[in-house]
Amino acid sequence: MRKAQKETALSFVQTLYQANEHIKELLDQKDTVQAMELLGQCQQEAISFGELLEKTEGEACPTIGYIEQYCEETYQLYVKLRENEPVNNKQTHKLFRRQLIQVENSVKNDILQELEIVFLPYNASMWDSLESVWKAADEDPCCNVYVIPIPYYDRNKDGSLNKEHWEGNLFPDYVPVTRHEDYDFAERRPDVIFIHNPYDNFNYVTSVHPFFYSKNLKRFTDNLVYIPYFILDEISPDDRQEIEKMKHFCTAPGVINADKVVVQSEDLRQIYIDVVTKAAGADTRGYWTKKISGLGSPKADKVLNSKKEDLIVPDGWMKKIRKPDGSWKKIIFYNISIGPFLYYRDKMLDKIRDVLEIFEENRDDVVLLWRPHPLLEATVESMHPELLKRYQELVDDYRRSDWGIYDDTADMNRAVLLSDGYYGDTNASAVPLYGITRKPALIQDPNVNMKDKSFKLSFEDAVIEKEKLIFPTGDCDMICLYDFKNGITKKFKGYASEDIFKQHQYGAVCKYGPHEYLFAPSSGSKILLYHSEKMNFHI
């Protein structure tokens, strides 16, 4: 039984209590006619209530038996009054009260309160930001759960809505979806609604259908919950410079309108609270403190609870991953995000072309798994249409040449788990998620052409070993091996440190053993051990 229905049932029992008191008063006044009329009304309402319970809870519901006993006693009293038989009013009043107490206790204890919970994802690739919460609710027998993918639109440059997208057919097979046209929010009034898009009409690239703006959804539920579809870099609540860069996330409409906000950590929670308190006034801090929690991100749950061996890898991917001897090539997850693309524009297109050429040259040993942000092309079309043709040509040429993997599926988790390392933009949501795996991540710099031999790196310390210079560079946090004989830097490896976002994490380096080197922390906090033959890292 839904929460609202149970509250209505308990309210009905209270009405019968009041009617019982009134019947006693009428009988004390010898007004049997009105007492009989009220008894008839009570009996009829109790019968209707019992029939409703049969439909919602089944005939075995214990409450129905108590209601039947009550109906029988009201009928017997009605007959006595009709036949003018003597009635012990005080005793009858106590009897009715005991029966109503039994009905009330049975409603409270024997009827399970069910919550109707609705999840409103819009982009299938972002479903991982809600999935672990959905699984917990779906496994709870007291929850009726609906996953309702909602339509969203690309925006024209003038802000008007353009092409509609609905991705309900892209969700995993184990997730049952309901069409939004088939669910009446006004009639059903779900107990909880989960959203992961907070922007309402303030996203200039895409927009969910205006019906699903957070300000409108509040009309249909008492508990609107917002969980971000992204994971942010972890920053300190005292880092004003970094907070300034991300504070717009804290004041999005979904944060303001939701009844509950769940963010990825306690530090991020404190930042959200501080930012919205500053915007809304110091006297609102208590409200935001209760509203915002740092319980973690379902996106992290998805990665931590998944196993590489359980992945379903398409045959077309496997043909590129396997070497002729059956072994696997190294798989590099290449990610392009929206922010850097909009900032660097033509320079980013040059960088992408450069990266593709390098990986194509090394395709016998390494396979590139290119997965751009799912909204990147729509964003370019909306905000910089002059770049669209060139970007599409890069994608088309890459896919047509068929030497690497192009991943435009809804499952980013597969790319994270399948790959051996990450290369791409630093502010992509994928980077913090990739950090959870403890696999190496290397951040690209659109200003750097990796084929340019004039490329320079700065460093504080180095070890010379067999005509090679081994050093950490703070410019882009890499372990570098410079070959004096050839005059080029031969190896670049990102390392899995305790915080892959800090700059200048390691400064000094010394030889530790055969093919082993120790890197002392600078902004980092732990010593890094690097094995040059195995090319792996240990903290």
C-alpha positions as CSV (number, residue, x, y, z in Angstrom):
1,M,0.0,0.0,0.0
2,R,1.3,3.4,-0.9
3,K,2.3,5.8,1.8
4,A,-0.6,8.2,1.0
5,Q,-3.1,5.3,0.9
6,K,-1.9,4.1,4.3
7,E,-2.3,7.6,5.7
8,T,-5.8,7.7,4.3
9,A,-6.6,4.3,5.9
10,L,-5.4,5.5,9.3
11,S,-7.4,8.7,8.8
12,F,-10.5,6.6,8.1
13,V,-10.0,4.7,11.3
14,Q,-9.8,8.0,13.2
15,T,-13.1,9.0,11.6
16,L,-14.7,5.7,12.9
17,Y,-13.3,6.6,16.4
18,Q,-15.1,9.9,16.2
19,A,-18.3,8.3,14.9
20,N,-18.2,5.8,17.8
21,E,-18.0,8.7,20.3
22,H,-20.9,10.4,18.6
23,I,-23.0,7.2,18.6
24,K,-22.5,7.0,22.4
25,E,-23.7,10.6,22.8
26,L,-26.8,9.9,20.7
27,L,-27.7,6.8,22.7
28,D,-27.1,8.7,26.0
29,Q,-29.7,11.2,24.6
30,K,-32.0,8.3,23.6
31,D,-31.8,9.5,20.0
32,T,-31.9,6.0,18.5
33,V,-33.0,7.2,15.0
34,Q,-29.8,9.2,14.4
35,A,-27.7,6.5,16.1
36,M,-29.1,3.9,13.7
37,E,-28.4,6.1,10.7
38,L,-24.8,6.7,11.8
39,L,-24.3,3.0,12.4
40,G,-25.5,2.3,8.9
41,Q,-23.0,4.8,7.5
42,C,-20.2,3.4,9.5
43,Q,-21.0,-0.2,8.4
44,Q,-21.2,0.8,4.7
45,E,-17.9,2.7,4.8
46,A,-16.2,-0.1,6.6
47,I,-17.4,-2.6,4.0
48,S,-16.1,-0.3,1.2
49,F,-12.7,-0.1,3.1
50,G,-12.6,-3.9,3.3
51,E,-13.3,-4.3,-0.4
52,L,-10.5,-1.8,-1.2
53,L,-8.0,-3.8,1.0
54,E,-9.0,-7.0,-0.8
55,K,-8.0,-5.3,-4.1
56,T,-4.7,-3.8,-2.9
57,E,-3.6,-6.3,-0.3
58,G,-5.4,-9.5,-1.1
59,E,-8.0,-11.5,0.7
60,A,-5.5,-12.8,3.3
61,C,-4.9,-9.3,4.7
62,P,-5.4,-9.6,8.5
63,T,-7.0,-6.2,8.7
64,I,-10.0,-7.4,6.7
65,G,-10.9,-9.9,9.4
66,Y,-10.9,-7.1,12.1
67,I,-13.1,-4.9,9.8
68,E,-15.5,-7.8,9.4
69,Q,-15.8,-8.2,13.1
70,Y,-16.5,-4.5,13.5
71,C,-19.1,-4.6,10.7
72,E,-20.8,-7.6,12.5
73,E,-21.0,-5.7,15.8
74,T,-22.4,-2.5,14.2
75,Y,-25.1,-4.7,12.5
76,Q,-26.0,-6.4,15.7
77,L,-26.3,-3.1,17.5
78,Y,-28.4,-1.7,14.7
79,V,-30.8,-4.7,14.9
80,K,-31.1,-4.2,18.7
81,L,-32.0,-0.6,18.3
82,R,-34.5,-1.4,15.6
83,E,-36.2,-4.0,17.7
84,N,-36.1,-1.7,20.8
85,E,-34.0,-4.2,22.7
86,P,-32.1,-3.0,25.8
87,V,-28.5,-1.9,25.1
88,N,-25.6,-1.4,27.6
89,N,-24.3,1.8,26.0
90,K,-21.1,1.9,28.1
91,Q,-20.2,-1.7,27.4
92,T,-21.0,-1.3,23.7
93,H,-18.8,1.8,23.4
94,K,-15.9,-0.1,24.9
95,L,-16.4,-3.0,22.6
96,F,-16.4,-0.8,19.5
97,R,-13.3,1.0,20.7
98,R,-11.4,-2.3,21.2
99,Q,-12.3,-3.4,17.7
100,L,-11.2,-0.1,16.2
101,I,-7.9,-0.4,18.1
102,Q,-7.4,-3.8,16.5
103,V,-8.2,-2.4,13.1
104,E,-5.8,0.6,13.6
105,N,-2.9,-1.7,14.9
106,S,-3.4,-4.0,11.9
107,V,-3.3,-1.2,9.4
108,K,0.0,0.0,11.1
109,N,1.6,-3.4,11.5
110,D,0.1,-5.8,9.0
111,I,0.0,-3.7,5.9
112,L,3.4,-2.9,4.5
113,Q,3.9,0.6,3.4
114,E,5.2,0.7,-0.2
115,L,7.1,3.6,-1.7
116,E,6.6,4.4,-5.3
117,I,10.0,5.6,-6.6
118,V,10.7,7.1,-10.0
119,F,14.0,7.5,-11.7
120,L,14.2,10.1,-14.5
121,P,17.5,9.6,-16.4
122,Y,17.7,11.4,-19.8
123,N,21.0,10.3,-21.4
124,A,21.6,6.5,-21.3
125,S,25.4,6.9,-20.9
126,M,24.7,8.7,-17.6
127,W,22.6,6.0,-16.2
128,D,25.5,4.8,-14.0
129,S,24.9,7.9,-11.8
130,L,21.7,6.4,-10.6
131,E,22.0,2.6,-11.2
132,S,23.2,1.5,-7.7
133,V,20.4,3.4,-6.0
134,W,17.9,1.9,-8.4
135,K,19.2,-1.6,-7.7
136,A,18.8,-1.1,-4.0
137,A,15.3,0.2,-4.4
138,D,14.3,-2.5,-6.9
139,E,15.4,-5.3,-4.5
140,D,13.4,-3.8,-1.6
141,P,9.9,-5.5,-1.5
142,C,8.5,-2.3,-0.1
143,C,9.3,-0.3,-3.1
144,N,7.6,0.0,-6.5
145,V,10.2,1.3,-8.9
146,Y,9.9,2.9,-12.3
147,V,12.7,3.9,-14.6
148,I,11.3,6.5,-17.0
149,P,13.9,7.8,-19.6
150,I,12.9,11.3,-20.4
151,P,13.2,13.1,-23.8
152,Y,15.8,15.8,-24.3
153,Y,16.6,18.2,-27.1
154,D,19.5,19.9,-28.8
155,R,19.3,23.6,-28.6
156,N,19.7,26.0,-31.6
157,K,22.1,28.8,-31.3
158,D,19.2,31.1,-30.3
159,G,18.3,28.8,-27.5
160,S,15.2,27.3,-29.0
161,L,14.7,23.5,-28.9
162,N,15.7,21.5,-31.9
163,K,16.0,17.7,-32.4
164,E,14.4,15.4,-29.8
165,H,16.2,12.4,-28.4
166,W,14.8,9.5,-26.4
167,E,17.3,6.8,-25.4
168,G,15.1,4.4,-23.5
169,N,16.1,1.6,-26.0
170,L,19.8,2.1,-25.1
171,F,19.5,1.1,-21.4
172,P,20.8,-2.3,-20.2
173,D,18.5,-5.2,-20.8
174,Y,18.1,-5.8,-17.1
175,V,16.6,-2.3,-16.6
176,P,12.8,-2.3,-17.3
177,V,11.9,1.1,-18.7
178,T,8.5,2.9,-18.8
179,R,7.6,5.4,-21.4
180,H,7.0,8.9,-20.0
181,E,3.6,9.1,-21.8
182,D,2.5,6.0,-19.8
183,Y,3.0,7.4,-16.3
184,D,0.6,10.0,-14.9
185,F,2.6,12.0,-12.4
186,A,-0.4,14.0,-11.2
187,E,-2.5,11.0,-10.5
188,R,0.3,8.7,-9.0
189,R,2.3,11.3,-7.1
190,P,5.4,9.2,-6.6
191,D,6.9,9.2,-3.1
192,V,10.4,9.8,-4.4
193,I,11.7,11.1,-7.7
194,F,15.4,10.9,-8.6
195,I,17.0,13.1,-11.2
196,H,20.6,13.6,-12.4
197,N,20.2,16.6,-14.6
198,P,20.1,19.8,-12.5
199,Y,20.1,22.5,-15.2
200,D,16.4,23.0,-16.1
201,N,16.4,25.7,-18.8
202,F,19.9,26.9,-18.0
203,N,21.8,24.5,-20.2
204,Y,22.6,26.3,-23.5
205,V,23.4,23.1,-25.4
206,T,20.7,20.6,-24.5
207,S,17.5,20.6,-22.5
208,V,15.3,17.9,-21.0
209,H,11.6,18.3,-21.8
210,P,10.4,21.4,-19.8
211,F,7.9,19.2,-18.0
212,F,10.8,17.5,-16.3
213,Y,12.5,20.6,-15.0
214,S,13.1,20.3,-11.3
215,K,10.9,23.3,-10.5
216,N,8.0,21.5,-12.2
217,L,8.6,18.0,-10.7
218,K,8.3,19.4,-7.2
219,R,4.5,19.7,-7.9
220,F,4.2,15.9,-8.0
221,T,6.3,14.6,-5.1
222,D,7.3,15.5,-1.6
223,N,10.8,14.1,-2.0
224,L,12.8,15.2,-5.1
225,V,16.3,13.9,-4.9
226,Y,19.2,15.1,-7.1
227,I,22.3,13.0,-7.7
228,P,24.9,14.6,-10.1
229,Y,25.5,12.7,-13.4
230,F,29.2,13.6,-13.1
231,I,32.1,13.2,-10.6
232,L,34.2,16.3,-9.9
233,D,37.9,16.5,-9.0
234,E,38.3,16.3,-5.2
235,I,39.3,19.7,-3.9
236,S,39.7,21.1,-0.4
237,P,36.9,23.3,1.1
238,D,39.6,25.9,1.6
239,D,40.8,26.0,-2.0
240,R,39.1,29.2,-3.1
241,Q,40.6,29.2,-6.6
242,E,39.3,25.7,-7.5
243,I,36.0,26.3,-5.9
244,E,35.5,29.4,-8.0
245,K,35.8,27.2,-11.1
246,M,33.1,24.7,-10.1
247,K,30.7,26.8,-8.0
248,H,28.1,26.9,-10.8
249,F,27.5,23.2,-10.1
250,C,26.4,24.1,-6.6
251,T,23.8,26.7,-7.5
252,A,22.1,24.8,-10.4
253,P,18.3,24.8,-10.2
254,G,18.3,21.1,-9.4
255,V,20.3,21.7,-6.3
256,I,18.1,24.6,-5.2
257,N,14.8,22.9,-5.9
258,A,15.5,19.3,-4.7
259,D,14.5,18.2,-1.3
260,K,17.7,16.1,-1.0
261,V,21.0,16.4,-2.7
262,V,23.6,13.6,-2.7
263,V,27.2,14.5,-3.7
264,Q,30.3,12.3,-3.9
265,S,32.2,13.2,-0.7
266,E,32.1,15.1,2.6
267,D,34.5,17.7,1.2
268,L,32.3,18.3,-1.8
269,R,29.3,18.5,0.5
270,Q,30.9,21.2,2.6
271,I,31.8,23.1,-0.6
272,Y,28.2,22.9,-1.8
273,I,26.9,24.1,1.6
274,D,29.3,27.0,1.7
275,V,28.6,28.2,-1.9
276,V,24.8,28.1,-1.6
277,T,24.8,29.6,1.9
278,K,26.9,32.5,0.5
279,A,24.4,32.9,-2.3
280,A,21.2,32.5,-0.2
281,G,22.3,34.1,3.1
282,A,24.0,33.0,6.3
283,D,20.7,32.3,8.0
284,T,20.0,29.4,5.5
285,R,23.1,27.3,6.4
286,G,21.1,25.0,8.6
287,Y,18.7,24.3,5.8
288,W,21.4,23.4,3.3
289,T,23.3,21.3,5.9
290,K,20.2,19.1,6.4
291,K,19.5,18.9,2.7
292,I,22.9,18.1,1.2
293,S,24.7,14.8,2.1
294,G,28.1,13.4,1.0
295,L,27.1,9.7,0.7
296,G,29.2,9.1,-2.4
297,S,28.5,8.6,-6.1
298,P,26.7,5.7,-7.8
299,K,29.2,6.1,-10.7
300,A,32.0,5.0,-8.3
301,D,29.8,2.1,-7.1
302,K,29.4,1.0,-10.7
303,V,33.2,0.8,-11.2
304,L,34.0,-0.7,-7.9
305,N,31.3,-3.4,-8.2
306,S,32.1,-4.4,-11.8
307,K,34.7,-6.9,-13.0
308,K,36.7,-6.8,-16.3
309,E,36.1,-10.5,-16.8
310,D,32.3,-10.0,-16.8
311,L,32.4,-7.5,-19.6
312,I,30.8,-8.3,-22.9
313,V,33.2,-7.1,-25.6
314,P,31.9,-6.8,-29.2
315,D,33.5,-9.1,-31.7
316,G,34.6,-6.1,-33.8
317,W,36.5,-4.7,-30.8
318,M,38.2,-8.0,-30.1
319,K,39.5,-8.2,-33.7
320,K,41.4,-5.0,-33.0
321,I,42.5,-5.9,-29.4
322,R,43.9,-9.4,-30.1
323,K,47.4,-9.8,-31.6
324,P,48.1,-12.6,-34.1
325,D,49.4,-14.8,-31.2
326,G,46.2,-14.4,-29.2
327,S,47.6,-12.0,-26.6
328,W,46.0,-8.6,-26.1
329,K,47.4,-5.3,-27.1
330,K,47.5,-2.5,-24.6
331,I,44.2,-0.6,-24.6
332,I,44.2,3.2,-24.2
333,F,41.0,5.0,-23.3
334,Y,41.0,8.3,-25.2
335,N,38.5,10.8,-24.0
336,I,37.6,14.3,-25.3
337,S,35.5,16.5,-23.1
338,I,33.4,19.5,-23.9
339,G,35.2,22.3,-21.9
340,P,38.7,21.9,-23.4
341,F,37.2,21.5,-26.9
342,L,35.3,24.8,-26.7
343,Y,38.4,26.5,-25.2
344,Y,41.0,25.3,-27.7
345,R,38.8,24.9,-30.7
346,D,41.0,24.5,-33.9
347,K,44.0,23.7,-31.7
348,M,42.0,20.8,-30.2
349,L,41.2,19.5,-33.6
350,D,44.9,19.5,-34.5
351,K,45.6,17.7,-31.3
352,I,43.0,15.0,-32.0
353,R,44.5,14.5,-35.5
354,D,48.0,14.3,-34.0
355,V,46.9,11.7,-31.4
356,L,45.2,9.5,-34.0
357,E,48.2,9.5,-36.2
358,I,50.5,8.5,-33.4
359,F,48.3,5.6,-32.3
360,E,47.8,4.5,-35.8
361,E,51.5,4.2,-36.3
362,N,51.7,2.0,-33.1
363,R,48.5,0.0,-33.8
364,D,50.4,-3.3,-33.7
365,D,51.0,-3.0,-30.0
366,V,48.4,-0.5,-28.8
367,V,44.7,-0.1,-29.6
368,L,43.0,3.2,-29.1
369,L,39.5,3.2,-27.6
370,W,38.2,6.7,-28.5
371,R,35.2,7.7,-26.5
372,P,34.3,11.4,-26.8
373,H,31.8,13.0,-24.5
374,P,28.3,11.9,-25.6
375,L,27.1,15.5,-26.0
376,L,30.3,16.8,-27.7
377,E,29.0,16.9,-31.2
378,A,25.7,18.5,-30.2
379,T,27.6,21.1,-28.3
380,V,29.9,21.9,-31.2
381,E,26.9,22.1,-33.6
382,S,25.1,24.5,-31.2
383,M,28.0,26.7,-30.0
384,H,30.7,26.5,-32.8
385,P,29.1,25.1,-35.9
386,E,32.1,26.3,-38.0
387,L,34.1,23.5,-36.3
388,L,31.5,20.8,-36.9
389,K,32.5,19.7,-40.4
390,R,36.2,19.3,-39.5
391,Y,35.4,17.3,-36.3
392,Q,33.0,15.0,-38.2
393,E,35.6,14.4,-40.8
394,L,38.1,13.3,-38.1
395,V,35.5,10.9,-36.7
396,D,34.4,9.6,-40.1
397,D,38.0,9.0,-41.2
398,Y,38.9,7.2,-38.0
399,R,35.8,4.9,-38.1
400,R,36.3,4.2,-41.8
401,S,40.0,3.3,-41.5
402,D,38.9,0.8,-38.8
403,W,42.2,0.4,-37.0
404,G,40.9,1.6,-33.6
405,I,37.8,1.4,-31.6
406,Y,35.2,4.2,-31.6
407,D,32.9,3.9,-28.6
408,D,29.6,5.8,-28.8
409,T,27.6,3.3,-26.7
410,A,25.8,4.2,-23.5
411,D,28.2,2.2,-21.3
412,M,31.3,4.3,-20.3
413,N,32.0,1.8,-17.5
414,R,33.1,-0.8,-20.1
415,A,35.7,1.6,-21.5
416,V,37.0,2.3,-18.0
417,L,37.4,-1.3,-17.0
418,L,38.6,-2.7,-20.3
419,S,41.4,-0.2,-20.9
420,D,44.9,-0.3,-19.4
421,G,45.4,3.4,-19.3
422,Y,43.7,6.7,-19.8
423,Y,44.7,9.6,-22.1
424,G,42.7,12.7,-22.6
425,D,41.3,15.8,-21.0
426,T,41.8,16.6,-17.4
427,N,38.4,18.0,-16.6
428,A,36.5,15.2,-18.1
429,S,34.1,13.4,-15.7
430,A,35.8,10.2,-16.8
431,V,39.1,11.2,-15.1
432,P,38.0,11.2,-11.5
433,L,36.2,7.9,-12.3
434,Y,39.3,6.4,-13.8
435,G,41.3,7.4,-10.8
436,I,39.2,4.9,-8.7
437,T,40.7,2.0,-10.8
438,R,44.3,3.1,-9.8
439,K,45.3,2.5,-13.4
440,P,47.7,5.1,-15.0
441,A,46.1,8.3,-16.4
442,L,47.9,10.8,-18.6
443,I,46.4,14.3,-19.4
444,Q,46.8,15.6,-22.9
445,D,47.9,19.2,-23.6
446,P,46.5,20.6,-26.8
447,N,49.4,23.0,-27.0
448,V,51.9,20.1,-27.4
449,N,52.5,18.3,-30.6
450,M,54.0,14.9,-29.6
451,K,55.8,14.6,-33.0
452,D,57.6,17.9,-32.5
453,K,61.2,17.2,-31.5
454,S,61.5,20.7,-30.1
455,F,59.0,19.7,-27.4
456,K,60.5,20.7,-24.0
457,L,60.0,19.3,-20.5
458,S,61.2,20.8,-17.3
459,F,62.4,18.7,-14.3
460,E,64.1,19.0,-11.0
461,D,66.0,15.8,-10.8
462,A,67.0,12.8,-13.0
463,V,68.9,9.6,-13.1
464,I,71.2,8.6,-16.0
465,E,71.1,4.9,-16.8
466,K,72.6,3.3,-19.9
467,E,72.3,6.3,-22.2
468,K,68.9,7.2,-20.9
469,L,67.8,10.0,-18.7
470,I,64.9,9.1,-16.4
471,F,63.0,11.9,-14.7
472,P,59.6,13.1,-13.5
473,T,58.3,16.2,-15.1
474,G,56.0,18.6,-13.3
475,D,54.6,20.2,-16.5
476,C,52.2,17.3,-17.2
477,D,53.1,14.8,-14.5
478,M,54.8,12.1,-16.5
479,I,57.7,9.7,-16.1
480,C,60.0,10.4,-19.0
481,L,62.9,8.3,-20.5
482,Y,65.1,10.4,-22.7
483,D,67.3,8.5,-25.1
484,F,70.7,10.3,-25.6
485,K,71.6,8.2,-28.5
486,N,68.5,9.1,-30.6
487,G,67.9,12.4,-29.0
488,I,64.3,11.8,-28.3
489,T,62.1,11.1,-25.4
490,K,61.1,7.5,-26.0
491,K,58.6,6.7,-23.2
492,F,55.8,8.6,-21.6
493,K,53.9,6.9,-18.9
494,G,51.2,8.5,-16.6
495,Y,51.3,7.1,-13.1
496,A,48.6,6.1,-10.7
497,S,49.3,8.3,-7.7
498,E,47.1,9.1,-4.7
499,D,45.8,12.2,-6.6
500,I,46.2,12.2,-10.3
501,F,45.1,15.9,-10.5
502,K,47.9,17.5,-8.6
503,Q,50.8,19.1,-10.5
504,H,54.5,18.6,-9.6
505,Q,53.7,15.5,-7.5
506,Y,57.2,14.1,-7.7
507,G,60.5,15.9,-7.8
508,A,63.7,14.0,-6.8
509,V,64.5,10.5,-8.2
510,C,67.1,7.9,-7.4
511,K,68.1,4.4,-8.5
512,Y,66.7,1.7,-6.1
513,G,67.5,-1.6,-7.7
514,P,67.8,-3.3,-11.1
515,H,65.5,-1.4,-13.3
516,E,63.8,0.2,-10.3
517,Y,63.7,3.9,-9.4
518,L,62.3,5.8,-6.5
519,F,60.6,9.1,-7.0
520,A,60.3,11.3,-3.9
521,P,57.0,13.3,-3.4
522,S,56.8,17.0,-4.0
523,S,53.1,18.0,-3.9
524,G,52.4,14.3,-3.5
525,S,52.5,12.5,-0.2
526,K,53.8,9.0,-0.9
527,I,57.0,7.6,-2.6
528,L,56.5,6.2,-6.1
529,L,58.4,3.0,-7.2
530,Y,58.9,2.7,-11.0
531,H,60.1,-0.5,-12.7
532,S,61.4,0.5,-16.2
533,E,61.4,-3.1,-17.6
534,K,57.9,-3.9,-16.5
535,M,56.9,-0.3,-16.9
536,N,54.6,-0.3,-13.8
537,F,54.2,1.8,-10.7
538,H,53.7,1.2,-7.0
539,I,52.8,3.7,-4.4
